[in-house]
Amino acid sequence: MNKFDIGVWMFFGTLVIIGLRVPVGAAMLLAGGLGYAAINGWSPLLATLKTMTYSKFSGYTLSVIPLFLLMGEFAGKGGLSAALYRAGRAWFGHWRGGLAVATIGGCAAFGAICGSSLATAATMSQVAMPEMKKLGYSDALTTGVLAAGGTLGILIPPSIILVIYAVYVEQSIGALFIAAVIPGLIATVQYMIVVNLYVRWFPGAAPQLPKSSWSERWRATAGVWPAGLTFLLVVVGIYRGWFSPTEAAAIGAAIVALLAIFYGGMRWKGFYESLLSTAETTALMFIILLGAELFSAALALSQMPTELSREVVAMNASPWIVMVVIVIIYLILGCFMESMAMVLLTLPVFVPVLLGLDFGMSQNALLVWFGILVLISVEVGMISPPFGLNLFLINGMAKDVPMAQTYKGVLGFCLMDVIRLGLLIAFPAIVLWLPGIK
């Protein structure tokens, strides 16, 4: 068996192992380790693992991950999600389907200080689901909105997936964060449009609430403006070079912690639980990153990505067609795979292919644009039937709702995601405009 064949077997073998419900980090370590040993031998594999682990995790760069996770934990424990939801209800509650629209707005605002899709979906579900069910919202609309709204947690910066992508492709975290702002706002508006269309087609799915007074709206808004300032400080501060991503994450975590203590009533128990949850999630992510590092090294030895890139270039296919095909592959994988596994498994294959094509833009611009397309594709995967993780999370929290109702409620949001992907592929300037402003 030649090196290229070993690389192909590694890639598809990893998919099979993950499909057998083996943890993602273990699957990539196993496939990457076997592939590396098959090409170079067992002694070089052990020597590589000895140095790779230290070199990967002793650096300064990855310290940004636990700090952004901690910021999200503090936000959840400090009740900021409830405050954001109250503000959304005050402004949009009188619309038909207003609570659903408020939930989308609350998810977007919470995502700006969280960075995790599952955390956003779970936290906002605890706040919004009881209220929506009490007022008679349909099961499909309630669970569909919460599952889709949760994806805004990874689309609106700061996003953990974007941090990992930026580290992998050696791009500016700030540039990727600022590039995600407009697509994130578009997604929020699109999701609100989906709710509006849904309640027009199914009028019985949502009641209409009394309109809040202007004083009630401003009182509700007054409780959430610090969260908005935190988002601006973190994202703009990184992009403008006021501080490094790690410093920005630390500042954001400290500010959100203070908000959680003084406004949300967080005490020592919540503080301890936040630290513990952050440590557990960070350890899980770092195991996945180690597996991805070994997997990438083994793929590089196999020359499979390089050979594949040459074959694609030799086909003389339009670069835009290649991009569309890659996005379609992501959409298909998203129906079956966890988001981080999907990103780390495919980047070693797809990035060399794209860098070998001419899109009429610089390499840095191409990688930023592709990063946002990957992020949205991952987002679609989180809510794509049959195995989108957000669907199972929300359905698990709404135990009396059949999964078929959750599938029904999320289809319109999936369609909007695909429309948005097509828009961003056709017009890269939507992504690249803000990063291009100096």
N, C-alpha and C positions, 0 to 999 in steps of 0.2 A: 504493500500500500504506500503510495507516495504522500508527500507532505500535504498537497492540496486536498486529497481524499480524507486525510486525517482531520483537516480543518472543517470540511463539510460534515463529517461524522460528529465532530465536537459540537457544532452548532445545532444540528437536529437532535443529537443525543441529549443536549441540555434541555431542549423543548420537551422531549419525552419525559425526562426526569422531573421537570417542574410539573408536567401534566399528571405525574404520579403523586403529587402533593408533597414532594420533598421540599424543604425550605430552600428559598431561592439562593441564598448564600452557599449552602451546602452543595446544591446542584452545580453551581458554577465552579466551585472549588474542585468537585469531583471530576467534572468533564474537563476543566482546564488542566488539572493535575495529570489526568490520564493522557490527554493530548500532548502536554509538554514532555512527559516521560517517554511517550511513543516516539517523539522526534529527537529529543536530546539525551534521554536516559534518566534513571532515577536519581543518581548522585547530583547532576545539575539541577534537577527539580528541587531537591532538599536544600541545596545551596541558595537557590533563588528564593524559596519561601523564607529562609532565614533572614535574608537582606531585605526582601520586598516588604515584609510586615513592618519593619522599623522605618524604612524610607517612606512608606505610604502614610503612616500615622504619626510620625514624629514632627512633621512640618506644621507650620502655622495656619496654612490655608483651610484645612478641614475643621478648625475650631469654630468656624462660623455656623456649622450645622447644629451642634447642641445649643448654641445661643439663640438661634432662631426658633428651635423647638421649644426652648424654655420660655421665650416670649409668647408663643402660642399657648403653652400650658398656663401661664399666669393669666392670660386673657380669658381662658375658659374657667379657671377656678375663681377669678375675680368678678364674675357676673357681667363682663362687658358684652357678651352675646345678648343678654336680656335687655340691656340698655339700647343696644343697636336695633333690636327688634321693636322695642317700644317706639323709637324714633321713626322707623319705617312704617309702623302702624299708624302713627299720628299723621304722617304725610300722605300715605296711600290707602289707608284702611277704608275710606269711603268709596273707593272704586269697586266695581264688581270684581270679585277676586282679589280685593285689596290686600288681604292678609297674605295671600300667596305672593303678590308683588312685594310686600313688605319683607317676606321671608327671603326673596331673591336679593333685595337691597341689603338686608341684614347679613346674609352670607357673603356678599361682596365686601362689605365693610369689615366683617370679621376676618375674611381671607386676607385683608390688607395687613393684619397683625398676627396671622396664624401661620400660613404657608403649607397647610396640610389639608387635603381633600377630606379624608376620613374624619379628622378632628373637627373640621368645619361642619360636616354633615351631622355628626353625632351631637355636637354641642348645640347647634341650632335646632335639631330635632327635639331636644329636651325642652326648649323654650317654645317653639312654634307648634309642634304637633298636637299637644293637648288643647291649645287654643283653637286651632283649626278644626279639630274633631268636635269640640264642644259646640262650635257655631254651625256645624253641619256641612263642612266641606267634604267633597267626595273622597273616598279612599285613594282613587287613582291620582287625583290632582294633588292631594296632600303628600303622598309618598313620592310622586314624580317630581314635585317642586323641591322637596328636601334632598333627594338624590342628586338632581341636576345642580341645585344651588351649592351643594357641597363642593362640586368641581371648581367653583370660583376660588376656593381656598388654595389651589395650586396654580391657577391661571393668573390671579392678581398678585403681584409681588408684595412681600418677599415670598418666594416659592422654593421649597427644598429641592424639588426636581431641577429647577433652573440652576441652583447652586451646584448641584452634582454635575449637571451638563457643562456648566462653565469651567469647573475644575478639570473635567475630562478633556475638553477641546481647547483648554488654555485660553479662554476668552474672559473679558471683563464681566464680573458679576453685575456691576452697576449698569453696563450697557444692556445686558439681557433683561435686568429688572425694568429699566425705563422703556425698553422695546415692548414689554408685555403690557404696558399700561393701556394703550389704545385698544389692542385686541381684548383686554379684560373689560374695558368699558363697553365695547361693542357686544361682548357676550352678555353682560348684565342687561343691556337694553333688549337684546334679542330674546332673552329668557322672559323678560317682562311682556314682550309682544306675544310670546307663546301662551302665557297665562291669559292675556286679553283675548286671543283667538279661541282658546279652549273654552272659556266661560261664555263666549258668544255662541259657539256650537253646542255646548252643553250647559244651558242656563241654570239648571238645577244643581250644578257642581259646586256653586259658591254663592253665598248670600252677599248682600250689600250692607255695610255698616254705616252708622251715623257719622257725619263729617266732624272731625276734630276742629276746635277753635284755633285761631292763630296763636293764642297764648299757650295752649296745650302743645302745639307743634314746637314752639320755641323752647318751652321747658324740656321737652323730650330731646330736642337737638342739643341743648346745653350740656346734657350728660354724656355726649359722645364726641364732642369736638376735640378733646385731647387725643383720642384714638386716631382721628384724621391727621392731626399735627404730627403724631408719632410716625405715621406712614410716610408723610412728606419728608420728615427729617431723615428717616432711614434711607429711603429710595433716592431722594435728591442729594442727600449728603454723600452717599456712595458714588453716585454718578458725577457729581461736581468735584470729587476728590477732597471733600472736607475731612473725611476719615475713611479708614479702610473698611471693607465689608465686616470683618470681625469686630472692629470698634463700633460700627454702626449697629450690629446685632446686639452687642453688649449694652449700648446706650438704649436701644429699643426695649430690651428685656428689663433694664432697670426702671425705665419710665412706666412700662406696663405693670411691673410689680408694684410700684408706688400707687398707680391708679387702682390696682386690684385691692391694695390694702386700705386705702383711704376712701375709695368710692364703692368698691365691691365687697368689702368686709372680709377679705381673705385673711386667715389667721395661720398659726404655725402648722396646723394639720394640712391646710391647703398648700402652704409653702413646701412642706416636706413631700407631699404627694406629687407636686410639680417637679421637684428635683428628681425623685425616684422614677417617674414616668419618662422624663427627659433622658436619664441615664439608660434606661431599658431600651428606648427607641434608638438612641445613638449607638448603643452596642449592636443592635440588630442591623442598623444601616452600615456600620463599619465592617461587619462580617460580609455583608453583600458587596461592599466596595472592594474588600480584599479578594473575594471570589471573582469579581469583575476584572480586577487587575491581573490575576493569574490567567483568567480566560483570555483577556486581550493579549497578554504576552505569548500564550500558546498559539493564538490565531496569527499573530505576527510571524512567529516561527514557521507556521504552515504556509505562509504566503498566500493564503486563500483570499483575503481582502484585496491584496495587490493584483492578483490574477483576475479577480472578478472585476476590478476597476478597469483593467486593460481590455477585458472582453466587452464591457459596456461602452467604452470609448470607441473601440473598433467597430461597434454596431452602427456608429454615426446617427444614433437616435437623438431626437431633440432633448436637450437637458430638461426642459419643462415636462416632457412625457416621463422621463426618468423620475423626476420629483413626484409627479402624480402617482406613479407606480409605488414608490417608496411610502407615500402617505397611505395609499390603499392597503399596503402590507401592514402598516401600523394599525389601521382601523380593524383589520381582520385579527391581528394578534391581540388587540385590546379586548376582544370578546372573550378571550380565554386566559390572558396573562395579567399578572400584577404589574403596575405601572413602572416601578423602578427596575424590575427585572427586564421588562420590555426595552427600556431605554439602554441599560448597561449591556444587554445582550446584543443589541443591534448596532450600536454606535461604532464598534470596531469594524463592522462590515460596510455600513452605509457612508460614513464620513469619508473614507478614501475614495469611494465611488464618486461622491459629489465634488470633491476637490479636484478630480480629474476632468470635470466638465466646465464649460464656459457659460456662466449665467450673466455675463456682462457686469459683474460687480466684484469688489475686492474679496479676498478670502475671509477677512474678518466679518464683512457684511453678510457674506453667504452663511457663515456659521451662526451668526446672530439670528438671521432670518430662519434658517433651518431649526434652530433651537426653539423658536416660538411655534413653528409648525409641529415639531415633535411634542411640545407641551400640550397643544390643543388636541393632537391625536391621542395622547395619553388621557387627556380629560374625557374625550369621547369614550375611550375604553372603560373608564370608571363607571359609565352608566349604560354601556352597551349590553343588551341581552345576548346570551343567556347568563354570563358569569361576571358582569360588572360588579366590582367590590362594593360600590356605594349602594347598589340595589339590594345586596344581601344585608348590608349594615342597616339600612332604613327598614327593610322588611323584617329584620330581626327585632327592631325596636317597636314596630307596629305588628305585633304578633297575630292580631285578628284580621289582618289584611292579606288576601291571597296574592301570591307572587304575580299572577297574571294581571292584577290591577296595577301593580307597580310597573310592570312592563308597559302597560297601556299608557300610564301617566307620563312615562319618560320618552316616548317615541318622538313627540314634537320637539323636545329639547335636542335629541340626537340629530334630527333633521336640520335644525338651526346650526348645530356645530359643523355639520358637513358643508352647509352653505358658507359659513364663516371661513372654513378651511379653503374652499374654492376661491373666495374673495382675496384671502391673503396670498394664495399662490399666484393669482392673476395680477395682483397689485402689491408687490413687495414693499413699496414705499409706505404703506400703512404701518408696517413694522419698523422700517428703517428711518422714518422721518424724525422721531424724537431722539434716537441715538445720534443722529447726524447734526443736531443742534448743539453748538458749543457756546 
